Amino acid sequence: MSDQAAGLREWAAKRTDNVEGEQLPATTSKSVVVLGLPGAAQPQTELASQVFVRWAEAGKKWVGDPASWHIIAASPDYDNLSELAQIHARWAIWIADDINGFYRAYEALKAVAAAGPRRVIALHPPIASRQGLLGNLQQVARNYLGIDLILFKG
């Protein structure tokens, strides 16, 4: 049996921008498929864009120019998520901090798991505690869905 984490360690060794114990790959494409945004219209993709702005302002060099990111909003029940996974390497879920945020994020993670990606960025408004909602989702993603949910500071 192979060491499943070996590929992740090799990939992480190539990056220099720390991400709470994880790192984001450098690619030429700056597109990201985002599941779980409250709708798929332009104003909702702005929510995701604001997170990239916040990270850039916090010094995350890998973000570069936040305006250069192409946000592709998709619904967790979209029939062709697996086709999107073949085209786009970067995936994210929107995590709202409201009463149903965990449920919607979990549904988005299940859809991502079915589509194939195994590394997903957590996009969210500023949330006070990483130990609650975000930590619980990260644990569920890892333990039950085989997904590495990447949490960034900032």
Residue pairs with C-beta under 8 A, 6 or more apart in sequence:
8 148
11 23
11 25
12 22
12 23
14 25
14 26
15 23
15 24
15 25
15 26
15 62
17 23
17 24
17 60
17 61
17 62
19 60
19 150
19 152
20 150
20 151
20 152
20 153
22 148
22 150
22 151
24 62
24 121
24 150
25 89
26 62
27 89
27 90
29 88
29 89
29 90
30 64
30 68
30 69
30 70
31 69
31 70
31 71
31 72
31 88
31 90
32 48
32 69
32 70
32 71
32 72
32 88
32 90
32 91
32 92
32 121
33 72
33 74
33 84
33 85
33 88
33 90
33 91
33 92
34 45
34 48
34 71
34 72
34 73
34 74
34 91
34 92
34 93
34 94
34 123
35 74
35 75
35 76
35 81
35 91
35 92
35 93
35 94
35 108
35 111
35 112
36 76
36 93
36 94
36 95
36 96
36 104
36 105
36 107
36 108
37 44
37 45
37 47
37 48
37 73
37 94
38 44
38 47
38 94
38 96
39 73
40 73
40 74
40 75
41 73
44 73
45 71
45 73
47 94
47 123
47 125
48 71
48 73
48 92
48 94
48 123
49 66
49 67
49 69
49 71
51 123
51 124
51 125
52 63
52 66
52 69
53 66
54 126
54 154
55 63
55 66
55 152
55 154
56 63
56 64
56 65
56 66
57 154
58 153
58 154
59 154
60 152
60 154
63 69
72 84
72 88
74 81
74 84
76 107
76 108
76 110
76 111
77 111
78 84
78 111
81 111
81 112
81 114
81 115
82 114
82 115
82 116
84 115
85 91
85 115
85 116
85 117
86 116
90 121
91 112
91 117
91 119
91 120
91 121
92 120
92 121
92 122
92 123
93 105
93 108
93 109
93 112
93 120
93 121
93 122
93 123
93 149
94 104
94 105
94 108
94 123
94 124
95 101
95 105
95 122
95 123
95 124
95 127
95 133
95 134
95 137
96 104
96 105
96 124
96 125
97 124
97 125
97 127
97 133
101 133
102 133
102 136
102 137
105 137
106 137
106 140
109 120
109 137
109 140
109 141
109 145
109 147
109 149
110 145
112 120
112 145
112 147
113 145
113 146
113 147
117 147
118 146
118 147
118 148
119 147
119 148
119 150
120 141
120 147
120 148
120 149
120 150
121 150
121 152
122 134
122 137
122 138
122 149
122 150
122 151
122 152
124 134
127 133
127 134
129 135
130 151
134 151
137 149
138 149
138 151
141 147
141 148
141 149
142 148
142 149
